[in-house]
Amino acid sequence: MALRQLAQAAGLLRGSAGLLRPFATAPSVYDKLVHLTIVDGEGRRHVVRGTVGQSVVDVLEGHMDTLGEEGICLSPDGRGAREAHVKLPQELLAAFPPHTGDDARYLAEVADPSSVDRHSRLGSKVTLSKELDGTVLALGALYPWKSL
């Protein structure tokens, strides 16, 4: 990233005859990283990394050593998939509309009913994009007997 900025400052990336032009258009791994702050049930904040295209459940599974297993449970559809109850901030509610049909039933089955509100979503339905970089998500309460 620093080399790319240095090359831009020197004017090497500008024209079609620029020396670094073929490499400047290829996205790097850093360009695909998404940083999230996850607030667990005890109010502790954990900064985690995922990549564009991953679901929030995939990110949570990759960070179970620091987040614990209480935020993930087995999906009610019975295929061995994992699920999570996450709470989105107000500004993301329009991007992820409320669940209907089976997804609403799954959320009702895995989450504690007293913790489900209009911010609640299934973690498997929230896909990471660069627009989510820096977002704070909260883990919603699950039924204790359904966590891993």
DSSP file with accessible surface (Angstrom, degrees, kcal/mol):
  #  RESIDUE AA STRUCTURE BP1 BP2  ACC     N-H-->O    O-->H-N    N-H-->O    O-->H-N    TCO  KAPPA ALPHA  PHI   PSI    X-CA   Y-CA   Z-CA
    1    1 A M     >        0   0  115      0, 0.0     4,-2.0     0, 0.0     5,-0.2   0.000 360.0 360.0 360.0 -43.2    0.0    0.0    0.0
    2    2 A A  H  >  +     0   0   74      1,-0.2     4,-2.4     2,-0.2     5,-0.2   0.892 360.0  51.7 -66.5 -37.6    2.8    2.4    0.9
    3    3 A L  H  > S+     0   0  138      2,-0.2     4,-2.6     1,-0.2    -1,-0.2   0.896 108.1  52.1 -64.6 -38.9    4.6    1.6   -2.4
    4    4 A R  H  > S+     0   0   69      2,-0.2     4,-2.1     1,-0.2    -2,-0.2   0.921 111.1  46.7 -63.9 -42.7    1.4    2.3   -4.3
    5    5 A Q  H  X S+     0   0  112     -4,-2.0     4,-2.3     2,-0.2    -2,-0.2   0.903 112.1  50.7 -66.3 -39.5    1.0    5.7   -2.7
    6    6 A L  H  X S+     0   0  118     -4,-2.4     4,-1.9     2,-0.2    -2,-0.2   0.918 110.3  49.3 -63.5 -41.6    4.7    6.5   -3.3
    7    7 A A  H  X>S+     0   0    5     -4,-2.6     5,-2.4     1,-0.2     6,-0.7   0.883 110.0  51.6 -66.4 -37.1    4.4    5.5   -7.0
    8    8 A Q  H ><5S+     0   0  107     -4,-2.1     3,-1.0     1,-0.2    -1,-0.2   0.923 109.1  50.2 -64.2 -41.9    1.3    7.7   -7.3
    9    9 A A  H 3<5S+     0   0   83     -4,-2.3    -2,-0.2     1,-0.3    -1,-0.2   0.867 110.6  49.5 -64.8 -34.2    3.1   10.6   -5.8
   10   10 A A  H 3<5S-     0   0   73     -4,-1.9    -1,-0.3    -5,-0.2    -2,-0.2   0.534 115.5-116.7 -82.1  -7.0    6.0   10.1   -8.2
   11   11 A G  T <<5S+     0   0   30     -3,-1.0     3,-0.5    -4,-0.5     4,-0.4   0.656  77.7 126.3  84.0  15.7    3.6   10.0  -11.2
   12   12 A L  S   <S+     0   0   64     -5,-2.4     8,-0.8     1,-0.2     9,-0.3   0.699  71.2  49.2 -80.5 -17.4    4.4    6.4  -12.1
   13   13 A L  S    S+     0   0   14     -6,-0.7    -1,-0.2     5,-0.1    -5,-0.1   0.474  92.3  82.6 -98.9  -1.7    0.8    5.2  -12.0
   14   14 A R  S    S+     0   0  185     -3,-0.5    -2,-0.1    -6,-0.1    -1,-0.1   0.999  81.7  41.0 -75.5 -70.5   -0.8    7.9  -14.1
   15   15 A G  S >  S-     0   0   44     -4,-0.4     3,-1.5     1,-0.1     6,-0.1  -0.074  86.8-104.5 -77.7 173.0   -0.5    7.3  -17.8
   16   16 A S  T 3  S+     0   0  123      1,-0.3    -1,-0.1     5,-0.0     5,-0.0   0.704 122.2  57.2 -70.0 -16.9   -0.9    4.1  -19.8
   17   17 A A  T 3  S+     0   0   93      4,-0.1    -1,-0.3     3,-0.0    -2,-0.1   0.307  78.9 132.8 -94.3   9.2    2.9    4.1  -20.1
   18   18 A G    X   -     0   0   19     -3,-1.5     3,-0.8     1,-0.1    -5,-0.1  -0.261  62.4-128.3 -61.0 146.7    3.4    4.1  -16.3
   19   19 A L  T 3  S+     0   0  133      1,-0.2    -1,-0.1    -7,-0.2    -6,-0.1   0.856 105.1  36.2 -67.0 -34.9    5.8    1.6  -15.0
   20   20 A L  T >> S+     0   0   66     -8,-0.8     4,-1.4     1,-0.2     3,-0.6   0.272  82.0 113.6-103.8  12.7    3.5    0.1  -12.4
   21   21 A R  H X> S+     0   0  105     -3,-0.8     4,-0.9    -9,-0.3     3,-0.5   0.893  72.6  52.9 -56.8 -45.5    0.3    0.3  -14.3
   22   22 A P  H 34 S+     0   0   93      0, 0.0     4,-0.4     0, 0.0     3,-0.3   0.872 114.3  43.7 -61.9 -30.5   -0.4   -3.5  -14.7
   23   23 A F  H <4 S+     0   0  151     -3,-0.6     3,-0.3     1,-0.2    -2,-0.2   0.698 101.0  68.8 -86.5 -18.7    0.0   -4.0  -10.9
   24   24 A A  H << S+     0   0   25     -4,-1.4    -1,-0.2    -3,-0.5    -3,-0.1   0.783  97.9  50.5 -73.2 -25.0   -2.0   -1.0   -9.9
   25   25 A T  S  < S+     0   0   98     -4,-0.9    -1,-0.2    -3,-0.3    -2,-0.1   0.685  87.2  93.5 -88.7 -17.4   -5.3   -2.5  -11.1
   26   26 A A  S    S-     0   0   54     -4,-0.4     2,-0.1    -3,-0.3    -3,-0.0  -0.629  79.5-125.6 -77.7 124.9   -5.0   -5.8   -9.4
   27   27 A P        -     0   0   87      0, 0.0     2,-0.2     0, 0.0    -2,-0.1  -0.459  22.5-142.7 -70.6 142.7   -6.7   -5.8   -6.0
   28   28 A S     >  -     0   0   41     -2,-0.1     4,-0.6     1,-0.1     3,-0.4  -0.497  27.5-103.6 -95.4 171.8   -4.6   -6.8   -3.0
   29   29 A V  H >> S+     0   0  111      1,-0.2     3,-1.4     2,-0.2     4,-0.6   0.892 122.5  60.0 -61.4 -37.6   -5.7   -8.8    0.0
   30   30 A Y  H >4 S+     0   0  132      1,-0.3     3,-0.9     2,-0.2    -1,-0.2   0.860  97.8  58.4 -59.9 -35.2   -5.7   -5.6    2.0
   31   31 A D  H 34 S+     0   0   53     -3,-0.4    -1,-0.3     1,-0.2    -2,-0.2   0.719 107.8  47.5 -66.7 -20.7   -8.3   -4.2   -0.4
   32   32 A K  H << S+     0   0  109     -3,-1.4    20,-2.1    -4,-0.6    -1,-0.2   0.481  87.0 110.8 -99.1  -4.4  -10.6   -7.1    0.5
   33   33 A L  E <<  -A   51   0A  27     -3,-0.9     2,-0.4    -4,-0.6    18,-0.2  -0.493  46.7-166.8 -75.2 140.3  -10.2   -6.9    4.3
   34   34 A V  E     -A   50   0A   0     16,-2.9    16,-2.5    -2,-0.2     2,-0.5  -0.997   7.8-151.8-126.6 124.7  -13.2   -5.7    6.3
   35   35 A H  E     -A   49   0A  56     -2,-0.4    99,-3.6    14,-0.2   100,-0.5  -0.858  17.5-178.7 -98.6 128.6  -12.7   -4.7   10.0
   36   36 A L  E     -Ab  48 135A   1     12,-2.6    12,-2.9    -2,-0.5     2,-0.6  -0.932  22.9-141.7-122.2 150.2  -15.6   -5.2   12.3
   37   37 A T  E     -Ab  47 136A  24     98,-2.6   100,-3.0    -2,-0.3     2,-0.5  -0.966  20.5-161.6-109.9 120.2  -16.0   -4.4   16.0
   38   38 A I  E     -Ab  46 137A   0      8,-3.2     8,-2.3    -2,-0.6     2,-0.6  -0.898   5.8-154.6-104.9 126.2  -18.1   -7.1   17.7
   39   39 A V  E     -Ab  45 138A  27     98,-2.7   100,-2.7    -2,-0.5     6,-0.2  -0.894  18.5-151.2 -99.0 118.5  -19.7   -6.4   21.1
   40   40 A D    >   -     0   0   13      4,-2.4     3,-1.8    -2,-0.6    27,-0.0  -0.158  34.4 -86.8 -82.6-177.6  -20.2   -9.6   23.0
   41   41 A G  T 3  S+     0   0   77      1,-0.3    -1,-0.1     2,-0.1   100,-0.1   0.708 127.2  53.1 -64.6 -21.3  -22.9  -10.3   25.6
   42   42 A E  T 3  S-     0   0  147      2,-0.1    -1,-0.3     0, 0.0    -2,-0.0   0.354 119.9-105.7 -95.3   3.5  -20.7   -8.9   28.4
   43   43 A G  S <  S+     0   0   50     -3,-1.8     2,-0.2     1,-0.3    -2,-0.1   0.489  72.4 141.9  88.6   3.2  -20.2   -5.6   26.6
   44   44 A R        -     0   0  129      1,-0.0    -4,-2.4    -5,-0.0     2,-0.4  -0.577  45.5-133.8 -78.9 143.2  -16.5   -6.3   25.6
   45   45 A R  E     -A   39   0A 167     -2,-0.2     2,-0.4    -6,-0.2    -6,-0.2  -0.819  19.9-172.6-100.5 135.3  -15.4   -5.1   22.2
   46   46 A H  E     -A   38   0A  33     -8,-2.3    -8,-3.2    -2,-0.4     2,-0.6  -0.994  15.6-146.1-127.5 123.2  -13.4   -7.3   19.9
   47   47 A V  E     +A   37   0A 105     -2,-0.4     2,-0.3   -10,-0.2   -10,-0.2  -0.810  29.5 176.0 -88.9 121.2  -12.0   -6.0   16.6
   48   48 A V  E     -A   36   0A   3    -12,-2.9   -12,-2.6    -2,-0.6     2,-0.4  -0.862  21.1-135.7-124.7 160.1  -12.1   -8.8   14.1
   49   49 A R  E     +A   35   0A 149     -2,-0.3     2,-0.3   -14,-0.2   -14,-0.2  -0.936  25.1 163.1-119.3 141.7  -11.2   -9.1   10.4
   50   50 A G  E     -A   34   0A   4    -16,-2.5   -16,-2.9    -2,-0.4     2,-0.3  -0.818  31.6-112.5-137.4-180.0  -13.0  -10.8    7.6
   51   51 A T  E >   -A   33   0A  55     -2,-0.3     3,-2.1   -18,-0.2    77,-0.3  -0.862  41.9 -84.0-118.7 156.1  -12.9  -10.6    3.8
   52   52 A V  T 3  S+     0   0   66    -20,-2.1    77,-0.2    -2,-0.3     3,-0.1  -0.300 116.2  28.7 -55.8 131.4  -15.4   -9.2    1.3
   53   53 A G  T 3  S+     0   0   53     75,-2.2    -1,-0.3     1,-0.4     2,-0.1   0.143  91.3 117.5 101.2 -18.8  -18.0  -11.9    0.6
   54   54 A Q    <   -     0   0   59     -3,-2.1    74,-3.4    73,-0.1    -1,-0.4  -0.461  63.1-123.7 -75.8 154.7  -17.8  -13.7    3.9
   55   55 A S  B  >  -E  127   0B  15     72,-0.2     4,-1.7    -2,-0.1    72,-0.2  -0.564  24.0-111.7 -90.0 163.0  -20.9  -13.9    6.2
   56   56 A V  H  > S+     0   0    1     70,-1.8     4,-2.7    67,-1.2     5,-0.2   0.880 118.9  58.2 -62.1 -35.1  -20.7  -12.6    9.8
   57   57 A V  H  > S+     0   0    5     66,-0.9     4,-2.7     1,-0.2    -1,-0.2   0.921 103.4  52.4 -62.2 -41.0  -21.1  -16.2   11.0
   58   58 A D  H  > S+     0   0   71      1,-0.2     4,-1.7     2,-0.2    -1,-0.2   0.914 110.9  47.3 -60.5 -41.3  -17.9  -17.2    9.1
   59   59 A V  H  X S+     0   0    2     -4,-1.7     4,-0.8     2,-0.2    -2,-0.2   0.926 111.6  50.2 -66.5 -43.3  -16.0  -14.4   10.7
   60   60 A L  H >< S+     0   0    3     -4,-2.7     3,-0.8     1,-0.2    -2,-0.2   0.900 108.5  52.9 -62.7 -39.9  -17.4  -15.3   14.2
   61   61 A E  H >< S+     0   0   64     -4,-2.7     3,-1.1     1,-0.2    -1,-0.2   0.885 106.6  53.0 -62.6 -36.9  -16.3  -18.9   13.6
   62   62 A G  H 3< S+     0   0   58     -4,-1.7    -1,-0.2     1,-0.2    -2,-0.2   0.650 114.3  42.3 -72.7 -14.9  -12.8  -17.8   12.8
   63   63 A H  T XX S+     0   0   49     -3,-0.8     4,-2.6    -4,-0.8     3,-0.9  -0.015  72.1 120.5-120.8  29.4  -12.6  -15.8   16.0
   64   64 A M  H <>  +     0   0   36     -3,-1.1     4,-1.9     1,-0.2    -1,-0.1   0.775  67.3  68.0 -66.3 -23.2  -14.2  -18.3   18.4
   65   65 A D  H 34 S+     0   0  140      1,-0.2    -1,-0.2    -3,-0.2    -2,-0.1   0.861 115.6  24.5 -65.6 -32.4  -11.0  -18.4   20.5
   66   66 A T  H <4 S+     0   0   76     -3,-0.9    -2,-0.2     2,-0.1    -1,-0.2   0.783 129.5  42.5-100.5 -30.7  -11.5  -14.7   21.5
   67   67 A L  H  < S-     0   0   11     -4,-2.6     3,-0.2    -7,-0.2    -3,-0.2   0.710 100.7-137.0 -87.4 -24.0  -15.3  -14.4   21.2
   68   68 A G     <  -     0   0   23     -4,-1.9     3,-0.4    -5,-0.3    -1,-0.2  -0.154  25.3 -82.7  86.8 172.0  -16.2  -17.7   22.7
   69   69 A E  S >  S+     0   0   95      1,-0.2     3,-1.1     2,-0.1    79,-1.0   0.469 104.8  89.9 -94.1  -2.2  -18.8  -20.2   21.5
   70   70 A E  T 3  S+     0   0  136      1,-0.2    72,-0.2    -3,-0.2    -1,-0.2   0.715  82.5  56.9 -70.6 -20.1  -21.8  -18.5   23.1
   71   71 A G  T 3  S+     0   0   10     -3,-0.4    14,-0.5    -4,-0.1     2,-0.4   0.553 101.8  61.8 -89.0  -6.3  -22.5  -16.3   20.1
   72   72 A I  E <   +F   84   0C   2     -3,-1.1    76,-1.8    12,-0.1     2,-0.3  -0.939  57.4 169.1-124.0 141.9  -22.9  -19.2   17.6
   73   73 A C  E     -FG  83 147C   0     10,-2.8    10,-3.2    -2,-0.4     2,-0.2  -0.887  42.7 -83.1-138.6 171.7  -25.4  -22.0   17.5
   74   74 A L  E     -F   82   0C  97     72,-0.8     8,-0.3    -2,-0.3     7,-0.1  -0.569  52.7-106.5 -76.5 142.2  -26.4  -24.7   15.1
   75   75 A S    >   -     0   0   11      6,-3.4     3,-1.5    -2,-0.2     5,-0.3  -0.397  18.4-129.6 -69.5 142.4  -28.9  -23.6   12.5
   76   76 A P  T 3  S+     0   0   36      0, 0.0    -1,-0.1     0, 0.0    -2,-0.0   0.640  98.7  79.9 -68.7 -11.2  -32.5  -24.9   12.9
   77   77 A D  T 3  S-     0   0   38      1,-0.1    -2,-0.0     4,-0.1    -3,-0.0   0.644  99.2-130.5 -74.8  -9.2  -32.6  -26.1    9.3
   78   78 A G  S <  S+     0   0   65     -3,-1.5    -1,-0.1     3,-0.2    -4,-0.0   0.625  73.2 117.4  80.5  14.5  -30.7  -29.2   10.5
   79   79 A R  S    S-     0   0  197     -4,-0.1     3,-0.1     2,-0.1    -1,-0.1   0.251  91.0-102.4 -98.9  14.6  -27.9  -29.3    7.9
   80   80 A G  S    S+     0   0   58     -5,-0.3     2,-0.1     1,-0.3     0, 0.0   0.541  76.5 142.3  79.1   4.9  -25.1  -28.7   10.4
   81   81 A A        -     0   0   42     -6,-0.1    -6,-3.4     1,-0.1     2,-0.3  -0.386  47.8-123.2 -74.9 159.0  -24.8  -25.1    9.4
   82   82 A R  E     -F   74   0C  92     -8,-0.3     2,-0.3    -3,-0.1    -8,-0.2  -0.711  25.6-169.6-104.7 155.9  -24.0  -22.5   12.1
   83   83 A E  E     -F   73   0C   6    -10,-3.2   -10,-2.8    -2,-0.3     2,-0.3  -0.949   5.6-166.4-141.5 158.3  -26.1  -19.5   12.9
   84   84 A A  E     -F   72   0C   0     -2,-0.3    39,-3.1   -12,-0.2     2,-0.7  -0.990  21.4-131.3-145.3 151.0  -25.7  -16.3   15.0
   85   85 A H  E     +C  122   0A   1    -14,-0.5    55,-3.4    55,-0.3     2,-0.3  -0.926  36.4 176.5-103.0 112.3  -28.0  -13.6   16.2
   86   86 A V  E     -CD 121 139A   0     35,-2.5    35,-2.6    -2,-0.7     2,-0.5  -0.869  24.0-139.5-117.7 154.4  -26.5  -10.2   15.4
   87   87 A K  E     -CD 120 138A  46     51,-3.0    51,-1.9    -2,-0.3    33,-0.2  -0.962  18.0-149.7-115.6 125.9  -27.7   -6.7   16.0
   88   88 A L        -     0   0    5     31,-2.5    49,-0.1    -2,-0.5     5,-0.1  -0.643  20.5-108.7 -92.2 150.5  -27.1   -4.1   13.3
   89   89 A P    >   -     0   0   28      0, 0.0     3,-1.8     0, 0.0     4,-0.5  -0.331  37.5-101.8 -71.7 161.6  -26.7   -0.4   13.8
   90   90 A Q  G >  S+     0   0  102      1,-0.3     3,-1.4     2,-0.2     4,-0.4   0.862 118.1  59.4 -52.6 -41.1  -29.4    2.0   12.7
   91   91 A E  G 3  S+     0   0  151      1,-0.3    -1,-0.3     2,-0.1     4,-0.2   0.670 105.2  49.8 -70.5 -12.7  -27.6    3.1    9.5
   92   92 A L  G <> S+     0   0   22     -3,-1.8     4,-1.3     1,-0.1     3,-0.3   0.483  81.4  92.9-102.0  -2.3  -27.5   -0.5    8.2
   93   93 A L  T <4 S+     0   0   19     -3,-1.4     3,-0.2    -4,-0.5    -1,-0.1   0.874  85.5  51.2 -61.7 -35.8  -31.1   -1.4    8.7
   94   94 A A  T  4 S+     0   0  100     -4,-0.4    -1,-0.2     1,-0.2    -2,-0.1   0.853 107.2  53.8 -70.6 -31.6  -32.1   -0.4    5.1
   95   95 A A  T  4 S+     0   0   67     -3,-0.3    -1,-0.2     1,-0.3    -2,-0.2   0.781 116.1  38.6 -74.2 -25.4  -29.3   -2.4    3.6
   96   96 A F  S  < S-     0   0   36     -4,-1.3    -1,-0.3    -3,-0.2     3,-0.1  -0.815  86.9-153.8-126.9  89.6  -30.4   -5.6    5.3
   97   97 A P        -     0   0   89      0, 0.0    -3,-0.1     0, 0.0    -2,-0.0  -0.136  34.1 -80.2 -63.1 159.6  -34.2   -5.7    5.4
   98   98 A P        -     0   0   93      0, 0.0     2,-0.1     0, 0.0     6,-0.1  -0.197  54.0 -99.7 -59.4 151.1  -36.1   -7.7    8.1
   99   99 A H        -     0   0   34      4,-0.1     2,-0.3    -3,-0.1    -3,-0.0  -0.403  39.8-174.1 -73.3 148.3  -36.4  -11.4    7.7
  100  100 A T    >   -     0   0  114     -2,-0.1     3,-1.1     4,-0.0     4,-0.5  -0.905  49.1  -0.8-133.0 163.7  -39.5  -13.0    6.4
  101  101 A G  T 3> S-     0   0   58     -2,-0.3     4,-1.8     1,-0.3     3,-0.2  -0.297 129.5  -0.5  63.6-132.1  -40.6  -16.6    6.0
  102  102 A D  H 3> S+     0   0   94      1,-0.2     4,-2.9     2,-0.2    -1,-0.3   0.862 132.1  57.1 -62.6 -37.7  -38.1  -19.3    7.1
  103  103 A D  H <> S+     0   0   42     -3,-1.1     4,-2.3     1,-0.2    -1,-0.2   0.902 106.6  48.9 -63.7 -39.6  -35.5  -16.8    8.1
  104  104 A A  H  > S+     0   0   40     -4,-0.5     4,-2.1    -3,-0.2    -1,-0.2   0.903 112.4  49.2 -65.3 -37.7  -37.8  -15.1   10.5
  105  105 A R  H  X S+     0   0  113     -4,-1.8     4,-1.8     2,-0.2    -2,-0.2   0.921 110.0  51.2 -67.4 -40.6  -38.8  -18.5   12.0
  106  106 A Y  H  X S+     0   0   31     -4,-2.9     4,-2.2     2,-0.2     5,-0.3   0.919 109.5  50.1 -61.9 -43.0  -35.0  -19.4   12.3
  107  107 A L  H  X S+     0   0   14     -4,-2.3     4,-2.2     1,-0.2    -1,-0.2   0.920 110.4  50.0 -62.8 -40.6  -34.4  -16.2   14.2
  108  108 A A  H  < S+     0   0   62     -4,-2.1    -1,-0.2     1,-0.2    -2,-0.2   0.837 112.2  49.2 -66.6 -29.4  -37.3  -16.9   16.5
  109  109 A E  H  < S+     0   0   63     -4,-1.8    -2,-0.2     1,-0.1    -1,-0.2   0.847 119.1  34.0 -79.3 -35.6  -35.9  -20.4   17.2
  110  110 A V  H  < S+     0   0    2     -4,-2.2    33,-1.7    -5,-0.2     2,-0.3   0.777 107.9  70.4 -92.7 -26.9  -32.3  -19.5   17.9
  111  111 A A  B  < S-H  142   0D   0     -4,-2.2    31,-0.3    -5,-0.3     5,-0.1  -0.655  87.6-106.8 -99.0 149.0  -32.6  -16.2   19.7
  112  112 A D    >>  -     0   0   54     29,-1.6     3,-2.1    -2,-0.3     4,-0.6  -0.560  31.6-134.7 -65.7 123.9  -34.0  -15.4   23.1
  113  113 A P  G >4 S+     0   0   79      0, 0.0     3,-0.7     0, 0.0    -1,-0.1   0.811 102.1  60.4 -58.2 -28.5  -37.4  -13.7   22.3
  114  114 A S  G 34 S+     0   0  103      1,-0.2    -2,-0.1     3,-0.0    -3,-0.0   0.701 106.5  47.6 -72.5 -16.1  -36.8  -10.9   24.8
  115  115 A S  G <4 S+     0   0   21     -3,-2.1     2,-0.4    26,-0.1    -1,-0.2   0.513  86.3 102.7-101.8  -5.5  -33.6   -9.9   22.8
  116  116 A V    <<  +     0   0   55     -3,-0.7     2,-0.2    -4,-0.6   -29,-0.0  -0.663  43.7 144.2 -82.4 126.7  -35.2   -9.9   19.3
  117  117 A D    >   -     0   0   74     -2,-0.4     3,-1.7     0, 0.0    -2,-0.0  -0.765  67.4 -70.4-142.5-166.8  -36.0   -6.4   18.0
  118  118 A R  T 3  S+     0   0  151      1,-0.3    -2,-0.1    -2,-0.2   -30,-0.0   0.676 128.2  57.8 -71.2 -11.9  -35.9   -4.5   14.7
  119  119 A H  T 3  S+     0   0   41    -32,-0.1   -31,-2.5   -21,-0.0    -1,-0.3   0.550  83.5 110.3 -89.4  -7.4  -32.1   -4.5   14.7
  120  120 A S  E <   +C   87   0A   3     -3,-1.7     2,-0.3   -33,-0.2   -33,-0.2  -0.491  38.9 161.7 -77.9 135.4  -31.9   -8.3   14.9
  121  121 A R  E     -C   86   0A   9    -35,-2.6   -35,-2.5    -2,-0.2     2,-0.4  -0.967  43.8-100.7-143.5 158.9  -30.6  -10.3   11.9
  122  122 A L  E >   -C   85   0A   0     -2,-0.3     3,-1.4   -37,-0.2     4,-0.4  -0.681  28.9-136.1 -78.6 133.9  -29.3  -13.8   11.2
  123  123 A G  G >  S+     0   0    0    -39,-3.1   -67,-1.2    -2,-0.4   -66,-0.9   0.794 101.8  60.8 -63.4 -28.2  -25.5  -13.7   11.0
  124  124 A S  G 3  S+     0   0   39    -40,-0.3    -1,-0.3     1,-0.2   -39,-0.1   0.706 102.4  53.0 -73.7 -15.2  -25.5  -16.0    7.9
  125  125 A K  G <  S+     0   0   99     -3,-1.4     2,-0.8     1,-0.1    -1,-0.2   0.483  89.3  85.2 -98.0  -4.0  -27.6  -13.4    6.0
  126  126 A V    <   -     0   0    2     -3,-0.9   -70,-1.8    -4,-0.4     2,-0.4  -0.878  65.3-166.5-100.9 107.5  -25.2  -10.5    6.6
  127  127 A T  B     -E   55   0B  70     -2,-0.8   -72,-0.2   -72,-0.2     2,-0.1  -0.810  21.4-115.1 -98.6 135.0  -22.5  -10.6    4.0
  128  128 A L        +     0   0    3    -74,-3.4   -75,-2.2    -2,-0.4     2,-0.3  -0.411  40.1 164.4 -71.8 139.9  -19.4   -8.5    4.4
  129  129 A S    >   -     0   0   33    -77,-0.2     3,-1.7    -2,-0.1     4,-0.3  -0.913  53.6 -98.6-142.1 168.1  -18.7   -5.7    1.9
  130  130 A K  G >  S+     0   0   83     -2,-0.3     3,-1.4     1,-0.3   -95,-0.1   0.788 119.6  67.4 -62.9 -24.0  -16.3   -2.7    2.0
  131  131 A E  G 3  S+     0   0  156      1,-0.3    -1,-0.3   -97,-0.0    -3,-0.0   0.744  96.1  55.8 -66.8 -21.4  -19.2   -0.5    3.1
  132  132 A L  G X  S+     0   0    6     -3,-1.7     3,-2.3     2,-0.1    -1,-0.3   0.470  76.6 128.0 -88.2  -2.3  -19.3   -2.5    6.4
  133  133 A D  T <  S+     0   0   68     -3,-1.4   -97,-0.2     1,-0.3   -99,-0.1  -0.356  79.9  11.8 -59.6 124.9  -15.6   -1.7    7.2
  134  134 A G  T 3  S+     0   0   53    -99,-3.6    -1,-0.3     1,-0.3   -98,-0.2   0.445  93.3 147.0  88.0   1.7  -15.4   -0.2   10.7
  135  135 A T  E <   -b   36   0A  19     -3,-2.3   -98,-2.6  -100,-0.5     2,-0.6  -0.379  44.2-135.2 -72.5 148.2  -19.0   -1.1   11.6
  136  136 A V  E     -b   37   0A  57   -100,-0.2     2,-0.4    -2,-0.1   -98,-0.2  -0.911  25.4-177.7-104.6 122.1  -19.9   -2.1   15.2
  137  137 A L  E     -b   38   0A   5   -100,-3.0   -98,-2.7    -2,-0.6     2,-0.4  -0.929  13.9-145.4-116.4 147.4  -22.1   -5.2   15.5
  138  138 A A  E     -bD  39  87A  34    -51,-1.9   -51,-3.0    -2,-0.4     2,-0.5  -0.879  15.8-125.2-111.5 143.7  -23.5   -6.6   18.7
  139  139 A L  E     - D   0  86A  24   -100,-2.7   -53,-0.3    -2,-0.4     2,-0.1  -0.756  28.5-140.9 -84.0 127.9  -24.1  -10.3   19.4
  140  140 A G        -     0   0    9    -55,-3.4   -55,-0.3    -2,-0.5     2,-0.2  -0.452  28.3 -87.6 -84.9 162.9  -27.7  -10.9   20.4
  141  141 A A        -     0   0   45    -29,-0.1   -29,-1.6    -2,-0.1     2,-0.3  -0.448  41.5-162.7 -73.1 139.1  -28.7  -13.4   23.1
  142  142 A L  B     -H  111   0D  19    -31,-0.3   -31,-0.2   -72,-0.2   -32,-0.1  -0.768  37.8 -86.0-110.2 162.5  -29.2  -17.0   22.2
  143  143 A Y    >>  -     0   0   52    -33,-1.7     3,-1.9    -2,-0.3     4,-0.6  -0.544  42.8-129.9 -62.4 131.4  -31.0  -19.7   24.1
  144  144 A P  G >4 S+     0   0  100      0, 0.0     3,-0.7     0, 0.0    -1,-0.2   0.847 104.6  54.2 -59.2 -31.7  -28.3  -21.0   26.4
  145  145 A W  G 34 S+     0   0  186      1,-0.2    -2,-0.1    -3,-0.0     0, 0.0   0.592 104.7  56.3 -80.8  -5.0  -29.0  -24.6   25.5
  146  146 A K  G <4 S+     0   0   72     -3,-1.9   -72,-0.8   -36,-0.1    -1,-0.2   0.518  82.7  99.9-102.9  -7.5  -28.6  -23.9   21.8
  147  147 A S  B <<   G   73   0C  39     -3,-0.7   -74,-0.2    -4,-0.6   -77,-0.2  -0.397 360.0 360.0 -75.5 161.0  -25.1  -22.4   21.8
  148  148 A L              0   0   61    -76,-1.8    -1,-0.1   -79,-1.0   -79,-0.1  -0.237 360.0 360.0 -69.8 360.0  -22.1  -24.6   20.8
